[in-house]
């Protein structure tokens, strides 16, 4: 992972306008009030004994923490925000705004800052939809307060 490229992309997303309708972008997806960027994506895990998956998960956590350290130099220590209760509320039928609702289905928690320059929320999270599917290190920028 190239930390400088990830930082540049997060800065770009902090400055970029939000689209009126949701859609795919060159970095991931965007919608009204949010941008999601895949900063890093692993291989899939269809074969093997699970050891590769565990190693990859540990590496993605280390990469997230390294990037969080650099963002912390700019914005201070991140807030750890669990999306577990958001997922439970969403599955119970409560209307939760994006990107939080969608993220809660595949990202268990995020590290969260509010960027003082843009007043937008910036989050880092590790996504995995299922144990065979790849990990993704996500950068999230949103104007929507965490629920």
C-alpha positions as CSV (number, residue, x, y, z in Angstrom):
1,X,0.0,0.0,0.0
2,X,1.3,3.4,-0.9
3,X,0.4,5.7,2.1
4,X,1.1,8.9,0.1
5,X,-1.4,7.9,-2.6
6,X,-4.0,7.0,0.0
7,X,-3.6,10.3,1.7
8,X,-3.8,12.2,-1.6
9,X,-7.0,10.3,-2.5
10,X,-8.6,11.1,0.9
11,X,-7.7,14.8,0.4
12,X,-9.3,14.7,-3.1
13,X,-12.5,13.2,-1.6
14,X,-12.6,15.8,1.1
15,X,-12.6,18.5,-1.5
16,X,-14.8,16.8,-4.2
17,X,-18.5,17.7,-4.4
18,X,-21.0,15.0,-3.7
19,X,-23.1,13.8,-6.6
20,X,-26.9,14.2,-6.7
21,X,-27.5,10.5,-7.4
22,X,-25.5,7.4,-6.3
23,X,-23.1,5.8,-8.7
24,X,-19.7,4.2,-9.4
25,X,-16.6,6.3,-9.6
26,X,-13.0,5.7,-10.6
27,X,-12.2,5.0,-6.9
28,X,-15.3,3.2,-5.7
29,X,-18.7,4.8,-5.3
30,X,-20.3,8.1,-4.4
31,X,-23.8,9.3,-3.6
32,X,-25.6,12.3,-2.0
33,X,-23.4,13.2,0.9
34,X,-20.7,10.6,0.7
35,X,-17.7,9.1,-1.2
36,X,-16.3,5.6,-0.7
37,X,-12.9,4.7,-2.1
38,X,-11.3,1.3,-2.2
39,X,-7.7,2.2,-1.1
40,X,-6.5,-1.4,-1.2
41,X,-8.1,-4.8,-2.3
42,X,-6.8,-8.3,-1.5
43,X,-7.1,-11.5,-3.5
44,X,-10.1,-13.8,-2.9
45,X,-9.9,-16.8,-0.5
46,X,-11.7,-19.6,-2.3
47,X,-8.9,-22.1,-1.7
48,X,-6.6,-22.8,1.2
49,X,-6.9,-23.6,4.9
50,X,-7.6,-20.0,6.0
51,X,-4.1,-19.1,7.0
52,X,-3.7,-16.7,4.1
53,X,-7.0,-15.1,5.1
54,X,-5.8,-14.5,8.6
55,X,-2.4,-13.1,7.4
56,X,-4.2,-10.8,5.0
57,X,-6.6,-9.6,7.7
58,X,-3.7,-8.8,10.0
59,X,-1.9,-7.0,7.2
60,X,-5.0,-4.9,6.4
61,X,-5.4,-4.0,10.0
62,X,-1.7,-2.9,10.1
63,X,-2.1,-0.9,6.9
64,X,-5.2,0.8,8.3
65,X,-3.5,1.6,11.5
66,X,-0.4,3.0,9.6
67,X,-2.7,5.2,7.5
68,X,-4.6,6.2,10.7
69,X,-1.4,7.3,12.3
70,X,-0.6,9.7,9.4
71,X,-4.2,11.1,9.4
72,X,-3.9,11.4,13.2
73,X,-0.8,13.7,12.7
74,X,-3.2,16.0,10.9
75,X,-6.5,15.7,12.8
76,X,-5.6,14.1,16.1
77,X,-6.5,10.7,17.5
78,X,-9.4,8.9,15.7
79,X,-12.6,7.9,17.4
80,X,-13.3,4.2,17.2
81,X,-16.9,3.8,15.9
82,X,-18.6,0.4,15.9
83,X,-21.1,-0.2,13.2
84,X,-22.6,-3.3,14.9
85,X,-25.6,-1.4,16.4
86,X,-26.1,0.4,13.1
87,X,-26.4,-3.0,11.4
88,X,-28.8,-4.2,14.0
89,X,-30.9,-1.1,13.7
90,X,-30.9,-1.3,9.9
91,X,-32.0,-5.0,9.9
92,X,-34.7,-4.1,12.3
93,X,-36.1,-1.7,9.7
94,X,-34.8,1.6,11.0
95,X,-34.0,4.1,8.3
96,X,-30.3,4.9,8.6
97,X,-28.6,7.4,6.2
98,X,-25.9,6.3,3.8
99,X,-23.1,5.6,3.8
100,X,-23.6,4.3,7.4
101,X,-26.4,1.9,6.6
102,X,-24.6,0.2,3.7
103,X,-21.2,0.1,5.4
104,X,-22.7,-1.6,8.4
105,X,-23.3,-4.8,6.4
106,X,-19.7,-5.5,5.6
107,X,-17.5,-3.2,7.8
108,X,-17.7,-4.0,11.5
109,X,-16.1,-0.7,12.7
110,X,-14.3,2.4,11.5
111,X,-11.7,4.8,12.7
112,X,-13.3,8.3,12.5
113,X,-12.2,11.9,12.3
114,X,-13.9,15.2,11.5
115,X,-11.6,17.1,9.1
116,X,-11.5,20.7,10.3
117,X,-10.9,22.2,6.8
118,X,-14.0,20.6,5.2
119,X,-16.1,19.7,8.3
120,X,-16.6,16.4,6.6
121,X,-16.3,13.0,8.4
122,X,-13.4,10.9,7.3
123,X,-13.3,7.2,8.2
124,X,-11.1,4.2,7.5
125,X,-12.6,0.7,7.6
126,X,-11.9,-2.8,6.5
127,X,-14.5,-4.5,4.5
128,X,-15.1,-8.1,3.8
129,X,-18.5,-9.3,2.5
130,X,-17.8,-13.0,3.2
131,X,-14.9,-15.2,4.2
132,X,-14.1,-16.2,0.6
133,X,-14.2,-12.7,-0.7
134,X,-11.4,-10.1,-0.7
135,X,-10.6,-7.6,2.0
136,X,-10.8,-4.0,1.1
137,X,-9.4,-1.0,3.0
138,X,-12.0,1.7,2.5
139,X,-11.6,5.4,2.8
140,X,-15.0,7.1,3.5
141,X,-15.7,10.8,3.3
142,X,-19.2,12.0,4.2
143,X,-21.1,15.1,5.4
144,X,-23.6,12.8,7.2
145,X,-23.0,12.5,11.0
146,X,-22.5,9.0,12.3
147,X,-25.8,7.6,13.7
